[in-house]
Amino acid sequence: MNPFLGVFLHAVGGFSSASFYVPIHKVRQWAWETYWVTLGFVAWVVMPQVGGFLTTPDLWGILRQSAGSSMGWSYLFGVLWGLGGLTCGLSLRYMGLSLGQSISLGFCAAFGTLIPPVFEGTAGKLIHETAGRVVLLGILVCLAGIALCGWAGMLKERRLTDAQKREAIKDFSFVKGFTFAVFGGIMSACMAFAISAGKPIADAAIAAGTDKVFSNNPTYVLAMGGGFTTNFIATMILSARNKSFGNYTLRPRATLVSNYVLAFLSGLMWYGQFFFYGMGTTQMGKYDFASWSLHMAFIIVFSNLWGVCLKEWRLVDNRTRGVLWFGILTLIASTVLIGYGNSLAEPT
C-alpha cells in the first residue's frame, strides 16, 4: 500500500473527470442529448470492456464465476448512479462547470464517503484511532472546501445579470441547475455502493490473476452498463421530444466527424476518472472509504480551475474570486490530510 500514490492517482482521475465536459464548447449543430449519449456510449459501454480486457486475464470468465447477487446489486446501483450522472450533466449545462460541480459533488462526497462505513458497521471505530480521526478531519475540511466553492457560486449568482451569466453559459438557469445538481449529487453517490457491492467480483478478479490495482475493473462493466441503461432511455426520450435524431448523420461531414471525435474524447476522459479512481482505492489502505471524498475534492479543484479558464468567473468581483480560491486551497488541504491519515494506518 502507498497512500500518497493513491492520492496522486485520485488527482489524475479528478482531472480527467473535471475535463470531460470541456470539449462540448467546440461541438456544433448537435443537441445536448446527442452529445451526452454519444460520450456515454464510449464511457460506459466501450471503455469499461476495453479496460477490463486489457487488465484482467479473463474478464467474462470472472463475471460468470461471480455471485449473482453481487453482480445484480452492482448493476442496480449503477442504474441509480446513471440517473445521478444524467442530472449532474444537466446541472453542468445550466450552471457551468464551477457551480454545477461544486453543488452536486458536495452532496455526492457527503453521501458517498460516510454512508458505506455506516452500513458496514465500522464508522464508530474511527473516533477511537488516531488515523481514523485524521481521516475524519480531512473529510470535514473537504466538506468545508466544497461549501466555500458553492458559496462563491452563490455570490456569482447574486451579483451578475442574466445577460452576463449567459455570456459564459448559454443555457444558464440557476433554478433548473440547482435542482439537478442536488438530486444528481445524491444519486451519483450510488457508484460508491456499486463498487462496495462488487467487492466479491474484485476478489474473484484477484484470484484469477488480476493485479490488485486493477481489481475493480470488472465491476465497472456492470455498474457503468447500468448507468448507460438509464441515460440511454432518458436521452432517447429527449431526442424524440426535440426531434434531434438527425444529429447523428448531419452535414457537413467535417462537422459530424469533429463532433464524434470530441464526444469520443469526452467519453475517454470520463471513463478515465474511474479507471484511476479504482487504482487509487487499492493504495489507500485501511480507510479506503475516504477515497470517495478525495475523488470529489480533486474534481471540484480542477473543475473550478477550468471554470476560470473558460471565463465563467470573468465578470465577478474580487471578493467572489477570493472565496473561490480559498475554497480550492481548502480542498487541496483536505486531500493532504486524508492521505496522511491513511499513511498512519499502514503497518510499520
Buried (B, 14 or more C-beta within 10 A) or exposed (E): BBBBBBBBBBBBBBBBBBBBBBBBEEBEEBBBBBBBBBBBBBBBBBBBBBBBBEBBEBBEEBBEEBEEEBBEBBBBBBBBBBBBBBBBBBBBBBBBBBBBBBBBBBBBBBBBBBBBBEEEEBBEEBEEBEBBBBBBBBBEBBBBBBBBBBBBBBBBBEBBEEEBBEBBBEEBBBEBBBBBBBBBBBBBBBBBBBBBBBBBBBBBBBEBEBEBBBBBBBBBBBBBBBBBBBBBBBBEEBBEEEEBEEBBEBEEEEBBEBBBEBBBBBBBBBBBBBBBBBBBBBBBBBBBBBBBBBBBBBBBBBBBBBBBEBEBBEBBEEEBBEBBBBBBEBBBBBBEBBBBBBBBBEEE
